[in-house]
């Protein structure tokens, strides 16, 4: 049995090869090498024809990715996850810090899901799959599909930007009360807005701010890069940090707090929130 994901390419000023265009289009193809492997295995179709590395994308093409379902391994990852919501088609878990969502490592959220979720009784039930990513160090809500149909439809919702996500972060330095950051990432448009909820004076960091964040696009490390670009990096960030201000041993103060979306099967309007980690509340005791 295979899963099929579909993507309709956007208009380009000049045609580009599929091996350039297709990176990041599908959830399970995040690198150029992974894309080339999928093409060589004849897993990608463009307008119904098997794609090659020379296939050109000009805009409007229907790109299909047919990937086989992974077989369940005998070794099970024993990692307890907090399940915030679950039904027969989807689930939402509260991702802990310090673990990858998916990838080649054994210790991933994806490998822990079957041991933490109930098996779906739907006809197209599959092993549960994360439908988006959170950084290794980021905590918070992660949306999971439990059937082939729900996975496909959730991917489409993300592609249409029909899933609203709210993050909370602790940032360093003086900030305006609110603002929007429009700064391209990897030569692609990227936009985020922020609202400062509370600020406290800090001897080392000048100010620490509890900030509510809304990413309007989904670029890699977008919120971390955008806040760093305005001189207010996230506390605990080891990559996007001002010299001398790295906080070690406490982890990244970035949490995916809320999700708004339409249920892919029942069409119910979903609004799910999670609690802030304890380390946030130690800095801001009056927070939610």
Secondary structure, DSSP 8 states (H G I E B T S, - for coil): -EEEEEEE----SS-EEHHHHTTTTSTT--SHHHHHHHHHTT-EEETTEE--TT-EE-SS-EEEEEEE-----SS------EEEEE-SSEEEEEE-SS-BSSSSSSSBHHHHHHHHS----STTEEEEEE-S---TT-EEEEEEEEEHHHHHHHHHHHHTT-SEEEEEEEEES---SEEEEE--BTTB--EEEEEEEEEEEETTTEEEEEEEEEESS--TTHHHHHHHHTT--BTT-SSS--TT----SS---EEEEEEEEE-TTT--EEEEE----HHHHHH-TT--
